[in-house]
């Protein structure tokens, strides 16, 4: 059971890394780019931690080529057909989807920690819950600020006074 949870967790982190990397290149706002690049880096680090735990528990490294083919195909369908820069409306959609993905990760790690007796795996899952909650909050804050008439962390488009 633990290996199955680890496989699913690794799949989520692969998806998160790809998702945030692609959107870091598509959003127009530099602050959004920075947020997505940071999240992509974090998800890659989480994947590394999970792969190390998988190897520790199973005694062998995970074969990524056989992992998560179905989920990777699903993820590809989420990305926009065009690789043109995304405006505010599309960026809001990306942030909303990112929030849902982080919620899914939090649920997986929380439930996994409850089911697992191996101390190192339980601690890893609880640590990842904390990180994913921070990611979710970052995305929620970004969405909130973006919804404030297109402002982004204190930046607002110039207005014409008259």
Residue, then its C-alpha position, 0 to 999 in steps of 0.5 A: x500500500x505504501x508503494x502505491x501511495x508513493x507512486x501516486x505522490x510522485x505522479x502528482x509531483x511530476x504533474x505539478x512540475x510540468x504544470x507550473x513550468x509550462x505556465x511560468x512561460x505562458x503568463x505575461x506578468x513577471x511576478x506570476x512567472x516568478x511564482x510559477x517557476x518557484x512552485x515548479x522547482x519546489x515540486x521537483x524537490x518534492x519528487x526527489x524526496x518521494x523517490x528517495x523514500x520509495x527506494x528506501x522502502x522498496x530497495x530499488x529505484x522507481x522506474x519513472x518510464x512506467x509510472x503515471x502514463x495515464x495521468x501524464x496524458x490527462x495533464x497534457x489535455x489541460x494545457x492550452x493548445x496555443x503557447x501564446x502568452x496568457x492574459x489575466x483571465x487565463x491566468x486566473x484559470x491557471x491559478x484556480x487549477x493549481x489550487x485544486x491540484x494542491x488540495x489534491x496533494x494535501x489530501x493524498x499526503x494527509x491520508x497517506x500519513x494516517x495509513x502508514x506505520x513507517x516513521x520516515x514515510x509518515x514524517x515525509x508525508x506530513x512535511x509535504x502536507x505543510x509545503x503543499x498548504x503553503x503552495x495553496x496559500x501562495x496561489x490563493x493569495x495570487x488569485x485574490x490579488x489578480x482579481x483586484x482589477x488586475x492588480x498583482x501583489x501591490x501593482x495596479x495598472x495606471x489609471x487616467x485621472x481627470 
